[in-house]
Amino acid sequence: MPAPIDLHYWPTPNGWKVSIALEEMDLPYTVHLVDIGAGDQRRPEFLALSPNGRMPAITDPDGPDGAPISIFESGAILQYLARKTGRFCGRIERERIAVDQWLMWQMGGLGPMAGQAHHFLRYAPDMTPPQDIPYAKDRYRSEVARLYGVLDRQLAQSEHVAGPDLTIADMAIFSWARLWQRQDQDIENFPHMKRWLDALEARPATARGVALHLDKRQASADRDQQKHMFGSR
């Protein structure tokens, strides 16, 4: 049995990417909660692992050549775990390219746009003072809808995002797409995406990854939490 990976985590879409991967890959891990509403992501001991002050991060005591390694950025963590296990990353170069491009699509497109949709639709109107900005709400709601159209068309052609098999690209995209309601989307507009979401939600390992400390997830944030979550430091 390999030594457990230390997972520095909070139940958010980016956190779910890694908890789902660890469960699907059947890797042992130990959870270290990073309460982003309390500012844990800015503590020196966490910044030593994740200089950008964003969760998740991992430390693998059995890293390359048997030496420990710490990794930040959820996409980099997924790629590392996939290479470590040889699973969920494609078997030949053409498949690996397909996985990488859809993972980058999530990292550079869906994640940032859906994150801004969450912020302006759900958090900003409740800030002190309120920041209810119609242009921002419409901008990010529309961009998320466009991206889900791209995803839906891709899923009309294949069972999973990068082809017939489940990959880390699915895990990354699923973690954001499952929150379509918070992004003010109509799932009936994306029937292939709906089929795919339902299939992943039904996977026991994926469900365990999403359920990890889910009780700590909050739908809103008070003034102090807003300062820690959205402040510049």
PyRosetta script that sets phi, psi and omega in degrees:
from pyrosetta import init, pose_from_sequence

init()
pose = pose_from_sequence("MPAPIDLHYWPTPNGWKVSIALEEMDLPYTVHLVDIGAGDQRRPEFLALSPNGRMPAITDPDGPDGAPISIFESGAILQYLARKTGRFCGRIERERIAVDQWLMWQMGGLGPMAGQAHHFLRYAPDMTPPQDIPYAKDRYRSEVARLYGVLDRQLAQSEHVAGPDLTIADMAIFSWARLWQRQDQDIENFPHMKRWLDALEARPATARGVALHLDKRQASADRDQQKHMFGSR")
pose.set_psi(1, 121.9)
pose.set_omega(1, 178.6)
pose.set_phi(2, -66.1)
pose.set_psi(2, 156.9)
pose.set_omega(2, 177.4)
pose.set_phi(3, -65.1)
pose.set_psi(3, 142.9)
pose.set_omega(3, -178.6)
pose.set_phi(4, -62.3)
pose.set_psi(4, 142.5)
pose.set_omega(4, 171.7)
pose.set_phi(5, -79.7)
pose.set_psi(5, 135.7)
pose.set_omega(5, 174.6)
pose.set_phi(6, -83.2)
pose.set_psi(6, 119.3)
pose.set_omega(6, -179.8)
pose.set_phi(7, -107.6)
pose.set_psi(7, 117.0)
pose.set_omega(7, 176.9)
pose.set_phi(8, -96.8)
pose.set_psi(8, 114.7)
pose.set_omega(8, -155.3)
pose.set_phi(9, -148.2)
pose.set_psi(9, 150.6)
pose.set_omega(9, 165.6)
pose.set_phi(10, -143.7)
pose.set_psi(10, 147.2)
pose.set_omega(10, -174.0)
pose.set_phi(11, -73.7)
pose.set_psi(11, 78.7)
pose.set_omega(11, 175.5)
pose.set_phi(12, -126.7)
pose.set_psi(12, 171.1)
pose.set_omega(12, 177.5)
pose.set_phi(13, -54.7)
pose.set_psi(13, -42.9)
pose.set_omega(13, 179.2)
pose.set_phi(14, -67.5)
pose.set_psi(14, -36.3)
pose.set_omega(14, 175.3)
pose.set_phi(15, -65.7)
pose.set_psi(15, -41.0)
pose.set_omega(15, -179.8)
pose.set_phi(16, -61.8)
pose.set_psi(16, -34.9)
pose.set_omega(16, 179.6)
pose.set_phi(17, -50.4)
pose.set_psi(17, -46.8)
pose.set_omega(17, -173.8)
pose.set_phi(18, -81.0)
pose.set_psi(18, -39.4)
pose.set_omega(18, 178.2)
pose.set_phi(19, -63.8)
pose.set_psi(19, -38.3)
pose.set_omega(19, 176.4)
pose.set_phi(20, -63.6)
pose.set_psi(20, -46.1)
pose.set_omega(20, -179.1)
pose.set_phi(21, -61.0)
pose.set_psi(21, -44.2)
pose.set_omega(21, -180.0)
pose.set_phi(22, -61.7)
pose.set_psi(22, -39.7)
pose.set_omega(22, 178.6)
pose.set_phi(23, -69.6)
pose.set_psi(23, -45.4)
pose.set_omega(23, -179.0)
pose.set_phi(24, -65.2)
pose.set_psi(24, -31.9)
pose.set_omega(24, -179.6)
pose.set_phi(25, -88.1)
pose.set_psi(25, -3.2)
pose.set_omega(25, 178.1)
pose.set_phi(26, 58.5)
pose.set_psi(26, 42.6)
pose.set_omega(26, 177.9)
pose.set_phi(27, -98.2)
pose.set_psi(27, 134.6)
pose.set_omega(27, 177.1)
pose.set_phi(28, -70.3)
pose.set_psi(28, 143.5)
pose.set_omega(28, 179.9)
pose.set_phi(29, -152.6)
pose.set_psi(29, 156.8)
pose.set_omega(29, 175.8)
pose.set_phi(30, -118.0)
pose.set_psi(30, 131.3)
pose.set_omega(30, -175.9)
pose.set_phi(31, -90.8)
pose.set_psi(31, 133.3)
pose.set_omega(31, 171.0)
pose.set_phi(32, -121.2)
pose.set_psi(32, 110.2)
pose.set_omega(32, -174.8)
pose.set_phi(33, -72.5)
pose.set_psi(33, 135.6)
pose.set_omega(33, 176.9)
pose.set_phi(34, -117.2)
pose.set_psi(34, 94.4)
pose.set_omega(34, -175.8)
pose.set_phi(35, -75.4)
pose.set_psi(35, 100.1)
pose.set_omega(35, -175.6)
pose.set_phi(36, -69.9)
pose.set_psi(36, -22.4)
pose.set_omega(36, 176.9)
pose.set_phi(37, -76.4)
pose.set_psi(37, -18.7)
pose.set_omega(37, 178.0)
pose.set_phi(38, -100.5)
pose.set_psi(38, -2.4)
pose.set_omega(38, 177.8)
pose.set_phi(39, 86.4)
pose.set_psi(39, 16.2)
pose.set_omega(39, -179.4)
pose.set_phi(40, -59.5)
pose.set_psi(40, -27.1)
pose.set_omega(40, -178.0)
pose.set_phi(41, -69.1)
pose.set_psi(41, -9.9)
pose.set_omega(41, 179.2)
pose.set_phi(42, -106.7)
pose.set_psi(42, 5.1)
pose.set_omega(42, 177.9)
pose.set_phi(43, -71.8)
pose.set_psi(43, 143.7)
pose.set_omega(43, -176.9)
pose.set_phi(44, -56.1)
pose.set_psi(44, -37.7)
pose.set_omega(44, -177.8)
pose.set_phi(45, -67.6)
pose.set_psi(45, -30.1)
pose.set_omega(45, 175.9)
pose.set_phi(46, -79.8)
pose.set_psi(46, -38.9)
pose.set_omega(46, 178.4)
pose.set_phi(47, -62.1)
pose.set_psi(47, -25.2)
pose.set_omega(47, 176.2)
pose.set_phi(48, -66.5)
pose.set_psi(48, -26.6)
pose.set_omega(48, 177.6)
pose.set_phi(49, -92.2)
pose.set_psi(49, -38.3)
pose.set_omega(49, -174.6)
pose.set_phi(50, -130.6)
pose.set_psi(50, 88.0)
pose.set_omega(50, -173.9)
pose.set_phi(51, -57.8)
pose.set_psi(51, -25.2)
pose.set_omega(51, -179.5)
pose.set_phi(52, -79.6)
pose.set_psi(52, -5.2)
pose.set_omega(52, 178.2)
pose.set_phi(53, 68.3)
pose.set_psi(53, 33.2)
pose.set_omega(53, 178.9)
pose.set_phi(54, -127.9)
pose.set_psi(54, 142.7)
pose.set_omega(54, 178.0)
pose.set_phi(55, -99.3)
pose.set_psi(55, 150.8)
pose.set_omega(55, 13.1)
pose.set_phi(56, -93.4)
pose.set_psi(56, 171.9)
pose.set_omega(56, 168.8)
pose.set_phi(57, -145.5)
pose.set_psi(57, 158.9)
pose.set_omega(57, 175.9)
pose.set_phi(58, -133.4)
pose.set_psi(58, 155.8)
pose.set_omega(58, 165.4)
pose.set_phi(59, -125.9)
pose.set_psi(59, 122.5)
pose.set_omega(59, 178.6)
pose.set_phi(60, -105.8)
pose.set_psi(60, 112.5)
pose.set_omega(60, -179.9)
pose.set_phi(61, -66.9)
pose.set_psi(61, -17.6)
pose.set_omega(61, 178.9)
pose.set_phi(62, -113.8)
pose.set_psi(62, 64.1)
pose.set_omega(62, -178.1)
pose.set_phi(63, -82.0)
pose.set_psi(63, -161.9)
pose.set_omega(63, -180.0)
pose.set_phi(64, -55.6)
pose.set_psi(64, 136.2)
pose.set_omega(64, -179.0)
pose.set_phi(65, 59.5)
pose.set_psi(65, 21.3)
pose.set_omega(65, 177.5)
pose.set_phi(66, 80.5)
pose.set_psi(66, 1.8)
pose.set_omega(66, -180.0)
pose.set_phi(67, -94.3)
pose.set_psi(67, 144.2)
pose.set_omega(67, 179.3)
pose.set_phi(68, -60.4)
pose.set_psi(68, 150.9)
pose.set_omega(68, 176.8)
pose.set_phi(69, -145.5)
pose.set_psi(69, 140.7)
pose.set_omega(69, 173.7)
pose.set_phi(70, -110.6)
pose.set_psi(70, 140.4)
pose.set_omega(70, -174.9)
pose.set_phi(71, -135.7)
pose.set_psi(71, 134.5)
pose.set_omega(71, 171.6)
pose.set_phi(72, -118.2)
pose.set_psi(72, 171.4)
pose.set_omega(72, -172.4)
pose.set_phi(73, 75.3)
pose.set_psi(73, 117.5)
pose.set_omega(73, -172.4)
pose.set_phi(74, -59.4)
pose.set_psi(74, -38.5)
pose.set_omega(74, 179.5)
pose.set_phi(75, -65.7)
pose.set_psi(75, -41.1)
pose.set_omega(75, 177.8)
pose.set_phi(76, -65.0)
pose.set_psi(76, -37.4)
pose.set_omega(76, 177.8)
pose.set_phi(77, -64.0)
pose.set_psi(77, -44.5)
pose.set_omega(77, 178.9)
pose.set_phi(78, -60.4)
pose.set_psi(78, -44.8)
pose.set_omega(78, 179.7)
pose.set_phi(79, -63.0)
pose.set_psi(79, -40.8)
pose.set_omega(79, 178.9)
pose.set_phi(80, -62.4)
pose.set_psi(80, -48.5)
pose.set_omega(80, -178.1)
pose.set_phi(81, -64.1)
pose.set_psi(81, -37.3)
pose.set_omega(81, 178.7)
pose.set_phi(82, -65.3)
pose.set_psi(82, -42.0)
pose.set_omega(82, 177.4)
pose.set_phi(83, -67.8)
pose.set_psi(83, -38.3)
pose.set_omega(83, -178.6)
pose.set_phi(84, -60.9)
pose.set_psi(84, -41.3)
pose.set_omega(84, -176.1)
pose.set_phi(85, -95.4)
pose.set_psi(85, -17.5)
pose.set_omega(85, -174.4)
pose.set_phi(86, 71.0)
pose.set_psi(86, 26.1)
pose.set_omega(86, -175.6)
pose.set_phi(87, -126.9)
pose.set_psi(87, 150.1)
pose.set_omega(87, 170.7)
pose.set_phi(88, 63.9)
pose.set_psi(88, 25.9)
pose.set_omega(88, -179.7)
pose.set_phi(89, -131.8)
pose.set_psi(89, 10.1)
pose.set_omega(89, -177.6)
pose.set_phi(90, 92.0)
pose.set_psi(90, 147.8)
pose.set_omega(90, -175.8)
pose.set_phi(91, -99.7)
pose.set_psi(91, -24.5)
pose.set_omega(91, 178.1)
pose.set_phi(92, -127.7)
pose.set_psi(92, 168.0)
pose.set_omega(92, -172.8)
pose.set_phi(93, -60.4)
pose.set_psi(93, -39.8)
pose.set_omega(93, 179.9)
pose.set_phi(94, -60.9)
pose.set_psi(94, -40.6)
pose.set_omega(94, 178.3)
pose.set_phi(95, -68.4)
pose.set_psi(95, -39.6)
pose.set_omega(95, 179.7)
pose.set_phi(96, -64.0)
pose.set_psi(96, -37.1)
pose.set_omega(96, 177.3)
pose.set_phi(97, -63.6)
pose.set_psi(97, -42.6)
pose.set_omega(97, 179.1)
pose.set_phi(98, -61.8)
pose.set_psi(98, -42.1)
pose.set_omega(98, 178.4)
pose.set_phi(99, -63.1)
pose.set_psi(99, -47.1)
pose.set_omega(99, -177.4)
pose.set_phi(100, -61.6)
pose.set_psi(100, -41.3)
pose.set_omega(100, -176.0)
pose.set_phi(101, -68.8)
pose.set_psi(101, -36.4)
pose.set_omega(101, 178.6)
pose.set_phi(102, -76.1)
pose.set_psi(102, -30.3)
pose.set_omega(102, 172.8)
pose.set_phi(103, -65.1)
pose.set_psi(103, -43.1)
pose.set_omega(103, 177.8)
pose.set_phi(104, -65.9)
pose.set_psi(104, -33.5)
pose.set_omega(104, 175.9)
pose.set_phi(105, -60.1)
pose.set_psi(105, -41.3)
pose.set_omega(105, 177.2)
pose.set_phi(106, -68.0)
pose.set_psi(106, -47.4)
pose.set_omega(106, -175.2)
pose.set_phi(107, -64.7)
pose.set_psi(107, -39.7)
pose.set_omega(107, -175.8)
pose.set_phi(108, -94.6)
pose.set_psi(108, -16.2)
pose.set_omega(108, -175.0)
pose.set_phi(109, -121.9)
pose.set_psi(109, -75.4)
pose.set_omega(109, -172.1)
pose.set_phi(110, -60.8)
pose.set_psi(110, -45.4)
pose.set_omega(110, -178.5)
pose.set_phi(111, -59.1)
pose.set_psi(111, -55.1)
pose.set_omega(111, 179.3)
pose.set_phi(112, -61.2)
pose.set_psi(112, -41.3)
pose.set_omega(112, -177.6)
pose.set_phi(113, -70.4)
pose.set_psi(113, -43.3)
pose.set_omega(113, 177.7)
pose.set_phi(114, -66.6)
pose.set_psi(114, -36.5)
pose.set_omega(114, 177.2)
pose.set_phi(115, -62.7)
pose.set_psi(115, -41.1)
pose.set_omega(115, 176.8)
pose.set_phi(116, -68.2)
pose.set_psi(116, -35.4)
pose.set_omega(116, 175.5)
pose.set_phi(117, -60.8)
pose.set_psi(117, -46.5)
pose.set_omega(117, 177.3)
pose.set_phi(118, -57.0)
pose.set_psi(118, -44.2)
pose.set_omega(118, -175.0)
pose.set_phi(119, -63.7)
pose.set_psi(119, -51.7)
pose.set_omega(119, -173.2)
pose.set_phi(120, -79.5)
pose.set_psi(120, -26.3)
pose.set_omega(120, 179.4)
pose.set_phi(121, -85.4)
pose.set_psi(121, -34.8)
pose.set_omega(121, -169.7)
pose.set_phi(122, -113.1)
pose.set_psi(122, -36.2)
pose.set_omega(122, -174.1)
pose.set_phi(123, -99.2)
pose.set_psi(123, -48.5)
pose.set_omega(123, -173.2)
pose.set_phi(124, -57.1)
pose.set_psi(124, -40.9)
pose.set_omega(124, -179.9)
pose.set_phi(125, -62.6)
pose.set_psi(125, -21.2)
pose.set_omega(125, -178.8)
pose.set_phi(126, -99.7)
pose.set_psi(126, 6.2)
pose.set_omega(126, -179.9)
pose.set_phi(127, -74.7)
pose.set_psi(127, 168.2)
pose.set_omega(127, 179.2)
pose.set_phi(128, -115.5)
pose.set_psi(128, 109.4)
pose.set_omega(128, -4.5)
pose.set_phi(129, -74.4)
pose.set_psi(129, 163.1)
pose.set_omega(129, -178.9)
pose.set_phi(130, -59.7)
pose.set_psi(130, 142.0)
pose.set_omega(130, 178.3)
pose.set_phi(131, -122.7)
pose.set_psi(131, 72.1)
pose.set_omega(131, -179.3)
pose.set_phi(132, -94.6)
pose.set_psi(132, 99.0)
pose.set_omega(132, -169.1)
pose.set_phi(133, -115.3)
pose.set_psi(133, 99.8)
pose.set_omega(133, -175.5)
pose.set_phi(134, -55.2)
pose.set_psi(134, -41.5)
pose.set_omega(134, -178.7)
pose.set_phi(135, -60.0)
pose.set_psi(135, -46.8)
pose.set_omega(135, -178.7)
pose.set_phi(136, -64.1)
pose.set_psi(136, -40.5)
pose.set_omega(136, 179.7)
pose.set_phi(137, -62.9)
pose.set_psi(137, -46.1)
pose.set_omega(137, -179.8)
pose.set_phi(138, -67.0)
pose.set_psi(138, -40.5)
pose.set_omega(138, -178.2)
pose.set_phi(139, -59.0)
pose.set_psi(139, -50.3)
pose.set_omega(139, -174.5)
pose.set_phi(140, -80.6)
pose.set_psi(140, -31.3)
pose.set_omega(140, 173.7)
pose.set_phi(141, -61.3)
pose.set_psi(141, -44.2)
pose.set_omega(141, -178.4)
pose.set_phi(142, -69.0)
pose.set_psi(142, -39.1)
pose.set_omega(142, -179.1)
pose.set_phi(143, -68.9)
pose.set_psi(143, -37.7)
pose.set_omega(143, 175.6)
pose.set_phi(144, -63.1)
pose.set_psi(144, -42.0)
pose.set_omega(144, 177.9)
pose.set_phi(145, -61.0)
pose.set_psi(145, -40.6)
pose.set_omega(145, 178.1)
pose.set_phi(146, -61.7)
pose.set_psi(146, -44.9)
pose.set_omega(146, -179.5)
pose.set_phi(147, -64.4)
pose.set_psi(147, -38.7)
pose.set_omega(147, 177.8)
pose.set_phi(148, -68.3)
pose.set_psi(148, -27.5)
pose.set_omega(148, 172.4)
pose.set_phi(149, -64.7)
pose.set_psi(149, -41.4)
pose.set_omega(149, 176.0)
pose.set_phi(150, -60.7)
pose.set_psi(150, -46.8)
pose.set_omega(150, -179.8)
pose.set_phi(151, -62.7)
pose.set_psi(151, -43.8)
pose.set_omega(151, -178.1)
pose.set_phi(152, -62.6)
pose.set_psi(152, -40.7)
pose.set_omega(152, 178.9)
pose.set_phi(153, -66.3)
pose.set_psi(153, -36.3)
pose.set_omega(153, 177.0)
pose.set_phi(154, -66.3)
pose.set_psi(154, -42.3)
pose.set_omega(154, -178.0)
pose.set_phi(155, -74.1)
pose.set_psi(155, -13.5)
pose.set_omega(155, 171.9)
pose.set_phi(156, -70.6)
pose.set_psi(156, -19.8)
pose.set_omega(156, -175.9)
pose.set_phi(157, -100.4)
pose.set_psi(157, -19.5)
pose.set_omega(157, -175.2)
pose.set_phi(158, -150.5)
pose.set_psi(158, 158.3)
pose.set_omega(158, -177.6)
pose.set_phi(159, -66.1)
pose.set_psi(159, -40.3)
pose.set_omega(159, 178.4)
pose.set_phi(160, -121.1)
pose.set_psi(160, 175.6)
pose.set_omega(160, -168.8)
pose.set_phi(161, -64.1)
pose.set_psi(161, -43.3)
pose.set_omega(161, -175.1)
pose.set_phi(162, -103.0)
pose.set_psi(162, 13.6)
pose.set_omega(162, -179.1)
pose.set_phi(163, 141.9)
pose.set_psi(163, -156.1)
pose.set_omega(163, -174.8)
pose.set_phi(164, -75.5)
pose.set_psi(164, -19.1)
pose.set_omega(164, -172.7)
pose.set_phi(165, -107.0)
pose.set_psi(165, 150.2)
pose.set_omega(165, 173.3)
pose.set_phi(166, -66.3)
pose.set_psi(166, 135.9)
pose.set_omega(166, 178.8)
pose.set_phi(167, -138.5)
pose.set_psi(167, 176.5)
pose.set_omega(167, 176.9)
pose.set_phi(168, -62.7)
pose.set_psi(168, -23.4)
pose.set_omega(168, 175.8)
pose.set_phi(169, -64.5)
pose.set_psi(169, -41.7)
pose.set_omega(169, 176.0)
pose.set_phi(170, -61.2)
pose.set_psi(170, -44.0)
pose.set_omega(170, -177.9)
pose.set_phi(171, -61.4)
pose.set_psi(171, -41.0)
pose.set_omega(171, -179.6)
pose.set_phi(172, -67.8)
pose.set_psi(172, -45.7)
pose.set_omega(172, -176.7)
pose.set_phi(173, -71.5)
pose.set_psi(173, -42.5)
pose.set_omega(173, -179.8)
pose.set_phi(174, -55.4)
pose.set_psi(174, -41.1)
pose.set_omega(174, -174.5)
pose.set_phi(175, -61.4)
pose.set_psi(175, -30.2)
pose.set_omega(175, 174.9)
pose.set_phi(176, -90.9)
pose.set_psi(176, -40.1)
pose.set_omega(176, -174.4)
pose.set_phi(177, -67.4)
pose.set_psi(177, -26.5)
pose.set_omega(177, -178.7)
pose.set_phi(178, -67.2)
pose.set_psi(178, -13.1)
pose.set_omega(178, 179.3)
pose.set_phi(179, -100.3)
pose.set_psi(179, 29.9)
pose.set_omega(179, -176.5)
pose.set_phi(180, -56.4)
pose.set_psi(180, -31.9)
pose.set_omega(180, -179.5)
pose.set_phi(181, -64.9)
pose.set_psi(181, -38.9)
pose.set_omega(181, 179.6)
pose.set_phi(182, -69.1)
pose.set_psi(182, -14.8)
pose.set_omega(182, 178.7)
pose.set_phi(183, -98.8)
pose.set_psi(183, 10.7)
pose.set_omega(183, 178.1)
pose.set_phi(184, 58.6)
pose.set_psi(184, 46.4)
pose.set_omega(184, 179.1)
pose.set_phi(185, -108.3)
pose.set_psi(185, 156.3)
pose.set_omega(185, 175.4)
pose.set_phi(186, -106.2)
pose.set_psi(186, 108.0)
pose.set_omega(186, -174.7)
pose.set_phi(187, -63.7)
pose.set_psi(187, -23.2)
pose.set_omega(187, 179.1)
pose.set_phi(188, -66.3)
pose.set_psi(188, -17.8)
pose.set_omega(188, 175.9)
pose.set_phi(189, -76.9)
pose.set_psi(189, -11.0)
pose.set_omega(189, -174.5)
pose.set_phi(190, -131.5)
pose.set_psi(190, 69.7)
pose.set_omega(190, -172.8)
pose.set_phi(191, -63.9)
pose.set_psi(191, -34.5)
pose.set_omega(191, -179.5)
pose.set_phi(192, -73.2)
pose.set_psi(192, -37.4)
pose.set_omega(192, 173.3)
pose.set_phi(193, -62.8)
pose.set_psi(193, -40.7)
pose.set_omega(193, 178.9)
pose.set_phi(194, -61.8)
pose.set_psi(194, -45.0)
pose.set_omega(194, 178.1)
pose.set_phi(195, -58.1)
pose.set_psi(195, -44.2)
pose.set_omega(195, -179.2)
pose.set_phi(196, -66.4)
pose.set_psi(196, -44.5)
pose.set_omega(196, 177.7)
pose.set_phi(197, -58.6)
pose.set_psi(197, -47.0)
pose.set_omega(197, -179.4)
pose.set_phi(198, -60.3)
pose.set_psi(198, -40.0)
pose.set_omega(198, -179.3)
pose.set_phi(199, -65.7)
pose.set_psi(199, -41.3)
pose.set_omega(199, 179.9)
pose.set_phi(200, -72.5)
pose.set_psi(200, -38.9)
pose.set_omega(200, 177.6)
pose.set_phi(201, -59.0)
pose.set_psi(201, -29.3)
pose.set_omega(201, -177.3)
pose.set_phi(202, -82.1)
pose.set_psi(202, -8.7)
pose.set_omega(202, 178.7)
pose.set_phi(203, -75.9)
pose.set_psi(203, 124.5)
pose.set_omega(203, -176.7)
pose.set_phi(204, -57.4)
pose.set_psi(204, -42.5)
pose.set_omega(204, -178.2)
pose.set_phi(205, -66.8)
pose.set_psi(205, -42.1)
pose.set_omega(205, 177.4)
pose.set_phi(206, -62.6)
pose.set_psi(206, -41.9)
pose.set_omega(206, 179.0)
pose.set_phi(207, -61.6)
pose.set_psi(207, -38.7)
pose.set_omega(207, 177.8)
pose.set_phi(208, -65.6)
pose.set_psi(208, -39.2)
pose.set_omega(208, 178.3)
pose.set_phi(209, -62.8)
pose.set_psi(209, -40.6)
pose.set_omega(209, 178.6)
pose.set_phi(210, -70.2)
pose.set_psi(210, -35.5)
pose.set_omega(210, -175.2)
pose.set_phi(211, -75.7)
pose.set_psi(211, -9.9)
pose.set_omega(211, -174.1)
pose.set_phi(212, -62.1)
pose.set_psi(212, 110.0)
pose.set_omega(212, -179.7)
pose.set_phi(213, 53.7)
pose.set_psi(213, 34.3)
pose.set_omega(213, -178.6)
pose.set_phi(214, -63.4)
pose.set_psi(214, -24.5)
pose.set_omega(214, 179.9)
pose.set_phi(215, -62.6)
pose.set_psi(215, -18.6)
pose.set_omega(215, -178.9)
pose.set_phi(216, -88.5)
pose.set_psi(216, -6.1)
pose.set_omega(216, -179.1)
pose.set_phi(217, -75.3)
pose.set_psi(217, 137.3)
pose.set_omega(217, -179.2)
pose.set_phi(218, -119.9)
pose.set_psi(218, 146.3)
pose.set_omega(218, -179.1)
pose.set_phi(219, -86.0)
pose.set_psi(219, -14.0)
pose.set_omega(219, 179.9)
pose.set_phi(220, -145.0)
pose.set_psi(220, 177.4)
pose.set_omega(220, -178.2)
pose.set_phi(221, -139.9)
pose.set_psi(221, 137.1)
pose.set_omega(221, 176.7)
pose.set_phi(222, -79.9)
pose.set_psi(222, -177.9)
pose.set_omega(222, -171.9)
pose.set_phi(223, -62.0)
pose.set_psi(223, -43.2)
pose.set_omega(223, 179.8)
pose.set_phi(224, -65.3)
pose.set_psi(224, -41.5)
pose.set_omega(224, 178.2)
pose.set_phi(225, -63.9)
pose.set_psi(225, -39.7)
pose.set_omega(225, 176.9)
pose.set_phi(226, -58.6)
pose.set_psi(226, -41.7)
pose.set_omega(226, -179.4)
pose.set_phi(227, -61.2)
pose.set_psi(227, -43.2)
pose.set_omega(227, -179.0)
pose.set_phi(228, -72.6)
pose.set_psi(228, -37.2)
pose.set_omega(228, -175.1)
pose.set_phi(229, -79.9)
pose.set_psi(229, -35.6)
pose.set_omega(229, -171.2)
pose.set_phi(230, -117.1)
pose.set_psi(230, 0.3)
pose.set_omega(230, 179.5)
pose.set_phi(231, -70.2)
pose.set_psi(231, 162.7)
pose.set_omega(231, -176.3)
pose.set_phi(232, -84.2)
pose.set_psi(232, -9.1)
pose.set_omega(232, -178.8)
pose.set_phi(233, -118.6)
pose.dump_pdb("model.pdb")
